[in-house]
Amino acid sequence: TGSLRNGTVRCERAGPHGSASVLLLRKRELAELMQEFPQFGDIWASDARRRESRRCLALRRLTQPKSCRHLAASIIQRELSQLCVRRKRTSQRSEAMAAVVRSNGPAMLSAFSRPHAEQTHVKREVAKMSKHIGHLQTEMADQRKAMSEVKETLRVLLLRS
């Protein structure tokens, strides 16, 4: 029923008898999970598309057989090359920005020193959010305390039985 999905399994640690277990999630069960938790469905789908895109890209790059050592070396070389390109671009942008600041420095500083209505609004919103975060942190501390009490009660009950 339907098409097969690609999957990857990696054993991090063998069990007590040298065996391991795998959790299998069927497509229908995944659909039920997505219905039960719709806030995660889009995220899971996006991650799946990204993984599939990266898998296809890796498969296209693997044009000839390579040992693990040669594959690792080629990946390191490619990433190092891309890092050098990114650093060069960043350096060029920084130099361009410095030139703009040198030519328009005083005018830019005076424009940034005057608070605009948008900046004032953003500052008010940030203050509200900070206050809300403070309340949430207090609630979290209370919940942690309550959970610790529940945990201790359960521990006592388990010791009695």
Secondary structure as the mmCIF struct_conf table of DSSP 4:
data_model
#
loop_
_struct_conf.conf_type_id
_struct_conf.id
_struct_conf.beg_label_comp_id
_struct_conf.beg_label_asym_id
_struct_conf.beg_label_seq_id
_struct_conf.end_label_comp_id
_struct_conf.end_label_asym_id
_struct_conf.end_label_seq_id
BEND BEND1 GLU A 12 ARG A 13
TURN_TY1_P TURN_TY1_P1 PRO A 16 HIS A 17
BEND BEND2 GLY A 18 GLY A 18
HELX_RH_AL_P HELX_RH_AL_P1 LYS A 27 GLU A 36
HELX_RH_AL_P HELX_RH_AL_P2 PRO A 38 ARG A 61
BEND BEND3 GLN A 64 GLN A 64
HELX_RH_AL_P HELX_RH_AL_P3 CYS A 68 SER A 113
BEND BEND4 ARG A 114 ARG A 114
HELX_LH_PP_P HELX_LH_PP_P1 PRO A 115 HIS A 116
HELX_RH_AL_P HELX_RH_AL_P4 ALA A 117 ARG A 160
#
